[in-house]
Amino acid sequence: MSTAAIQQQPTPERFFAAINAYEQTEAMKTALELEVFTAIAEGNATAATIAKRCSASERGIRTLCDFLTIHGFLTKQGTAYGLAPDTAMFLNRQSPAYLGGAVDFLLTSRIRDAHSRLTEAVRKGGTALGQGNLDPENPDWVKFAKAMMPMMFMSAQLMAADLRKGGEVEKVLDIAAGHGIYGISVAKQNPSAHIYASDWKNVLEVAAQNAQAMGVADRYHLLPGSAFETDFGSGYDLALITNFLHHFDPPTCTAFMRKVYAALKPGGRAAIAEFVPNPDRVSPPMAAAFSMMMLATTPSGDAYTFAELETMAKDAGFTRVELGSPIGPDSLVIAYR
């Protein structure tokens, strides 16, 4: 039998990798808690020196680091461990692009519980946990606001720069502001812009702190409460709708976009940041797979294609909808009133 034929033989490897995937989750969580990646970045290369730095056993560190090497997070030459390029950039606590804090939100008990009941969610067509992540004043969104800003920082900068090409804005609505970095980035690039941030009161406390730290507090205004019930006012040049629509079904999104349309002045824009899968709904992988997160954690959310987002916006009254540049893992969709 030829080598090519042998390679094409069915193998259970993918099945076992999927069933045991929780080991990668726990290994990553442990490595971040012990600061293994940071220890290696500091020059601790062997299991013994890493263990001393991390206050752990040498056997435990050797097993953990070998496992992380197998999965591509570390390199190994002889007995010396090193950081893979992505690991050095995103998982070393001293890196300005450090993303390790994201686990504080991504591994909350509510999200993990929702996925543990995925069979029920698949049968039902939505989360098995009541409203899932959509409960009012859900404290998990405070964790999101605190943990996810580093991950969103570059995307927010790219989005603000792209929107700046359409002209300077003065009144901006930031819907589901969370950490506030999207609105804050627009304020930094538009010196006369005032940002009106909408989110739950407990979440806006985090956004307000970030606005203060970044020097735009005097132009940062809070609209606490449900985005569906809060009076946004009117006359906005720009509305930011970042990673929000995917929580709801298309009719709800369309109705909400009508509310946004009414808040914008003529000629205003709605800037939508979303995971946008291709029409085949299986590519690109990160955007397409996000539908599973929405199935597990929301009653009716989904990852929407550009055509679906375009239909929602046009049914809400917007005259033109464009697919803009990629902004990190998200895509930018701009709807024009």
C-alpha positions in Angstrom: 0.0 0.0 0.0 1.4 3.4 -0.9 2.2 6.1 1.6 -0.6 8.3 0.2 -3.1 5.5 0.6 -2.0 4.9 4.2 -2.4 8.6 5.0 -6.0 8.5 3.6 -7.1 5.7 5.8 -9.8 6.7 8.3 -8.5 7.5 11.8 -10.2 8.1 15.2 -7.7 10.8 16.0 -10.0 13.7 15.3 -12.7 12.1 17.5 -10.4 11.7 20.5 -9.0 15.2 20.0 -12.5 16.6 20.2 -13.6 14.5 23.2 -10.4 15.4 25.1 -10.4 19.1 24.0 -11.3 20.1 27.6 -7.7 19.2 28.5 -6.4 22.0 26.3 -8.9 24.4 28.0 -7.7 23.4 31.5 -4.0 23.4 30.5 -4.3 26.9 29.1 -6.1 28.1 32.2 -3.5 26.6 34.5 -0.6 28.0 32.4 -2.1 31.5 32.7 -2.8 31.2 36.4 0.8 30.0 37.1 2.2 32.6 34.6 4.1 29.8 32.8 4.4 31.8 29.5 5.6 34.9 31.3 8.2 32.8 33.2 9.5 31.5 29.9 9.6 35.0 28.4 11.7 36.1 31.4 14.3 33.5 30.5 13.3 30.5 32.5 13.7 27.7 29.9 13.9 24.4 31.8 11.2 22.6 33.8 13.2 23.2 37.0 13.6 26.9 36.5 10.1 27.4 35.3 8.8 25.4 38.3 10.8 27.6 40.7 9.5 30.8 39.2 5.9 29.5 39.2 5.9 27.9 42.7 5.0 24.5 41.2 6.4 21.0 41.0 9.0 20.2 38.4 7.1 17.1 37.3 3.9 19.1 37.0 5.6 21.9 34.9 7.4 19.4 32.7 4.1 17.6 31.9 2.2 20.8 31.4 4.9 22.3 29.1 5.2 19.2 27.1 1.4 19.2 26.6 1.5 22.8 25.5 4.4 22.0 23.1 2.4 19.2 21.5 -0.4 21.7 20.9 1.9 24.4 19.4 1.9 27.0 22.2 5.5 26.2 23.2 8.6 25.0 21.4 11.2 22.6 22.8 14.8 22.0 22.0 16.4 19.3 24.2 15.1 20.3 27.7 14.7 24.0 26.9 11.2 25.4 26.3 10.5 28.5 24.3 7.4 30.5 23.3 5.7 30.1 19.9 5.3 33.5 18.1 1.6 33.8 18.9 2.2 32.9 22.5 4.9 35.4 22.9 2.6 38.1 21.5 -0.6 37.3 23.3 0.1 35.2 26.4 3.1 36.8 28.0 1.7 39.0 30.8 4.3 41.7 30.0 3.3 42.0 26.4 1.1 45.0 25.6 -1.1 42.7 23.5 -1.6 40.2 26.4 -5.0 38.4 26.1 -4.8 36.0 29.0 -7.3 38.0 31.0 -10.0 37.1 28.5 -10.5 33.7 30.3 -12.1 35.6 33.1 -15.1 36.0 30.8 -14.8 33.2 28.3 -14.6 30.6 31.1 -17.3 32.0 33.3 -19.5 29.3 34.9 -22.6 30.4 33.0 -20.9 30.0 29.6 -19.4 26.6 30.6 -22.7 25.4 32.0 -24.5 26.5 28.9 -22.2 24.3 26.8 -22.5 21.4 29.2 -26.2 21.4 28.3 -25.7 21.7 24.5 -27.8 18.6 23.7 -30.8 20.3 25.2 -29.9 23.5 23.4 -29.7 21.7 20.1 -33.1 20.1 20.6 -34.7 23.3 21.8 -33.0 25.6 19.2 -31.6 27.9 21.9 -29.9 28.1 25.3 -31.0 25.6 28.0 -30.3 28.3 30.6 -33.4 30.5 30.4 -32.2 33.8 29.0 -28.6 32.6 29.0 -26.3 35.6 28.9 -29.1 38.1 28.3 -30.3 38.4 31.9 -30.6 42.0 33.0 -27.6 43.4 34.9 -25.8 40.1 34.3 -22.5 40.4 36.3 -20.7 38.3 33.5 -20.9 41.4 31.3 -18.9 43.3 33.9 -16.3 40.5 33.6 -16.5 41.0 29.9 -15.9 44.7 30.1 -12.9 44.2 32.4 -11.4 41.2 30.7 -11.9 41.7 26.9 -10.7 45.3 26.3 -7.1 44.2 25.4 -8.5 41.8 22.8 -10.7 44.5 21.3 -8.2 47.4 21.5 -6.7 47.0 18.0 -10.0 46.3 16.4 -11.4 49.5 17.9 -8.5 51.5 16.6 -9.0 50.1 13.1 -12.7 50.7 13.2 -12.3 54.3 14.4 -9.7 55.0 11.7 -11.9 53.5 9.0 -15.0 55.5 10.1 -12.9 58.7 10.3 -12.5 58.5 6.5 -16.2 59.3 6.2 -15.7 62.6 7.9 -15.4 63.9 11.4 -18.3 63.1 13.8 -19.6 65.1 16.7 -22.4 63.1 18.3 -21.9 59.3 18.6 -24.1 56.6 20.1 -22.2 53.6 21.4 -24.6 50.7 21.9 -23.7 47.8 24.3 -20.6 49.8 25.0 -19.1 47.3 27.4 -15.6 48.3 28.2 -16.2 51.4 26.0 -13.1 51.1 23.9 -14.9 51.5 20.6 -16.5 54.8 21.5 -13.4 55.9 23.3 -11.3 55.2 20.2 -13.8 57.3 18.1 -13.5 60.1 20.6 -9.7 60.0 20.5 -9.7 60.3 16.7 -12.5 62.9 16.6 -11.5 65.7 19.0 -15.0 67.3 19.1 -17.0 64.1 19.4 -19.2 63.4 22.4 -19.9 59.7 23.1 -23.2 58.5 24.5 -22.6 55.0 25.8 -25.6 52.6 26.3 -25.3 49.5 28.5 -26.3 48.1 31.8 -25.4 50.5 34.7 -23.0 48.0 36.3 -21.2 47.6 33.0 -21.0 51.4 32.3 -19.1 51.9 35.5 -16.2 50.1 33.8 -16.6 52.1 30.6 -16.6 55.3 32.5 -13.4 54.4 34.3 -11.7 53.6 31.0 -12.9 56.9 29.5 -11.4 58.7 32.5 -8.1 56.8 32.2 -7.9 57.7 28.4 -8.7 61.3 28.8 -12.1 61.6 27.3 -14.3 61.6 30.4 -15.5 65.2 29.7 -17.0 64.0 26.4 -18.3 60.6 27.6 -22.0 60.4 28.7 -23.8 57.4 30.1 -27.2 56.0 29.0 -27.8 53.1 31.6 -30.4 50.4 31.0 -31.6 48.1 28.3 -30.7 49.1 24.8 -34.2 48.2 23.8 -35.8 50.5 26.4 -33.4 53.4 26.9 -34.3 56.6 25.1 -31.3 57.3 22.9 -32.4 60.7 21.9 -31.7 61.9 18.3 -29.3 63.7 16.0 -26.4 61.3 16.0 -23.8 61.4 13.3 -22.8 57.8 14.0 -24.1 54.8 15.9 -21.7 52.0 16.9 -23.3 48.6 17.2 -20.5 46.3 18.2 -21.0 42.6 18.8 -24.6 43.1 19.8 -26.9 41.9 17.0 -25.7 38.3 17.2 -27.5 37.9 20.5 -31.0 38.2 18.9 -33.1 36.7 16.1 -33.6 38.6 12.8 -37.0 40.2 13.6 -35.6 41.6 16.9 -32.5 42.9 15.1 -34.6 44.6 12.5 -36.8 46.2 15.0 -33.8 47.4 16.9 -32.2 48.8 13.8 -35.4 50.9 13.3 -34.7 52.4 16.7 -31.1 53.2 15.7 -32.3 54.6 12.4 -34.6 57.0 14.2 -31.8 58.2 16.5 -29.5 59.1 13.5 -29.7 62.4 11.7 -30.2 62.3 7.9 -27.0 61.1 6.4 -25.9 59.4 9.6 -24.2 56.0 9.7 -24.6 52.8 11.8 -21.3 51.0 12.1 -21.9 47.3 12.9 -19.0 45.1 14.1 -19.9 41.4 13.9 -18.5 37.9 13.3 -19.7 37.6 9.6 -19.5 34.1 8.1 -19.5 33.5 4.4 -22.8 32.3 2.8 -21.7 28.7 3.2 -21.8 29.3 7.0 -18.7 27.1 7.6 -16.0 29.7 6.6 -14.0 31.5 7.8 -13.8 29.1 10.7 -13.7 31.6 13.6 -16.7 33.6 12.4 -18.7 30.6 11.3 -18.1 28.7 14.6 -19.4 31.6 16.6 -23.0 30.4 15.8 -22.3 27.6 18.3 -21.6 30.0 21.1 -24.9 31.8 20.3 -26.8 28.5 20.3 -25.5 27.6 23.7 -25.8 31.0 25.4 -28.7 32.8 23.9 -32.4 32.0 23.2 -32.2 32.9 19.5 -28.9 34.5 18.6 -26.7 33.6 15.6 -23.7 34.7 13.5 -25.2 36.5 10.5 -23.9 36.7 7.0 -23.5 40.0 5.3 -26.7 39.4 3.2 -28.6 38.8 6.4 -27.3 42.0 8.1 -28.0 43.9 4.9 -31.6 42.8 4.9 -32.1 43.7 8.6 -30.7 47.2 8.0 -32.6 47.9 4.8 -35.9 46.5 6.3 -35.3 49.1 9.0 -35.1 51.9 6.6 -31.4 52.3 5.8 -30.8 53.1 2.1 -27.3 51.6 1.6 -25.3 48.9 3.4 -21.6 48.2 2.7 -19.2 45.5 3.9 -16.1 47.3 5.1 -12.7 46.2 6.1 -11.9 43.4 8.5 -11.3 44.7 12.0 -9.5 41.9 13.8 -11.8 38.8 14.0 -14.9 41.0 13.2 -16.0 42.5 10.0 -17.2 46.1 9.7 -20.7 46.6 8.1 -21.8 50.2 7.5 -25.4 51.1 7.1 -26.3 54.6 5.8 -29.5 56.5 6.6 
